[in-house]
Amino acid sequence: MSCLRVGHDELLARGMSLPGLARRASALAQLPPLGLLTIAATAPADWDIDLVSDDGRDDEADIVDRILHHRPDVVAFSCLTPAVDRAARISALVRRQRVSEKRIVTVVGGLHATAAPSHCEPHFDVVTSGDGEVTLPRLLSDIVAGQMQLRYSANGSYCLAKSPTPRWDLIGPDAPPRYTLQTMRGCPWACSFCAASRLLGLPRTKSNDQIERELAAITAMRQRPWIELADDNTFASDRDHGPMLDALRQCGARWFTESDWRIAERPDLLRQIAASGCRQILIGLESSVFRYRGMGAKTAAWQRMIDAVDVIQAAGIIVNACFIVGADGETPESIERLGDYLETASMGEVQLTLQTPFPGTSLYDSLKAAGRLLPGDFSRYTLFDVVYQPDQMTAEQLQNAFHDLVSRVFRDDVQRRRDKIQKSIRAIARTR
């Protein structure tokens, strides 16, 4: 269950269709569901697997019809927090059906199910937590044996080097415009707004041979593919990244990932990243007006991080600078100053989101303990909708200020300026 989700009609009208945001939303919608394709490869050979995708726009009854067309015994949902309530409604519709007089079992897994299993339990027959490569084979074996449990958990010790090559055949005969590749899972930095380090643990990496096999599977479907690395922080592990980057270079891939600004201070690694076909890196700068308290080990002086952005872009890699709006201490004036800065900033792309306390994060726990979470379901946890009480303004003031910021930062003339920056950075890449 994919796609960018926004709750406020006003935000959709005022900014989400602007060129910069529309391009990123389109890119996200094109990404195949790597988690499901991966765990599908762990199913025994006598299980038939089909894939049904839901971008959140179709009628839920239509999605159910598409699911039931395959006459399933088991329906496994993979969804993030803003889609989980829709998944629950679809699950309820599926559970009321019968196929060959047998009950259909609905299962949910992923980050939200791992962080908030008790929220999922009333809506699905089975809730799985942790690495799906561990839980799905156990579940299917128990179903065959008539010993299905209500909960399955992995303890975080799964060796990622054992993860199978994704079942790319499930996406159908047409090669997707973008592919996903996971080279590591987990993160060491424990930022307060991110669940990765708490739910997935310290970085676990795939072997170089494994990465080469997955790249070979991808390039067999599309020459010179565009790949997004589905990593939590690609260069935060202590692995030797050289062989992985050589494999990306040799297959002719162009690729995008998420990392942090400190790669700029590792010149040998940065040269390898640029030479391997990296075209863009999303880097969390978080706030231009105060040091975001949730950044953990990534915290540094503002100018040091901006200098790092310039170094990365000078290497021919576009920086997509991520900013979080609404942290404690944020005011209408600080949001205005962020807009002032971003109109003339040096980075080639910008991502703006509202601080969102996802279940499983220390941010969620602290706001819940303080009674600051606003009422409502998880469908509002979109990164673009206020779901907690800010400390310096009302929730409505923060939402309106964010609307104004989005309209300002992504208006046509400002985006054209960033497009020119991107063009100059791509010209650097072509010379390397």
Secondary structure, DSSP 8 states (H G I E B T S, - for coil): --S-----HHHIIIIITSHHHHHHHHHHHT---HHHHHHHTTS-TTS--------S-S-HHHHHHHHHTT--SEEEEE--GGGHHHHHHHHHHHHT-EETTEE-EEEEESHHHHH-HHHHTTT-SEEEES-HHHHHHHHHHHHHHT---SEEE--S---GGG-----GGGG-SS--S-EEE--EE--SS--TT--HHHHH-S-EE--HHHHHHHHHHHHTTSSS-EEEE--SSTT-S-S--HHHHHHHHHTT-EEEEEE-GGGGG-HHHHHHHHHTTEEEEEEEEE-SSS--GGGGGG---HHHHHHHHHHHHHTT-EEEEEEEE--TT--HHHHHHHHHHHTS-S-SEEEEEE----TTSHHHHHHHHTT-B-SS-GGG-SSSS--B--SSS-HHHHHHHHHHHHHHHTSHHHHHHHHHHHHHHHHHHHT-
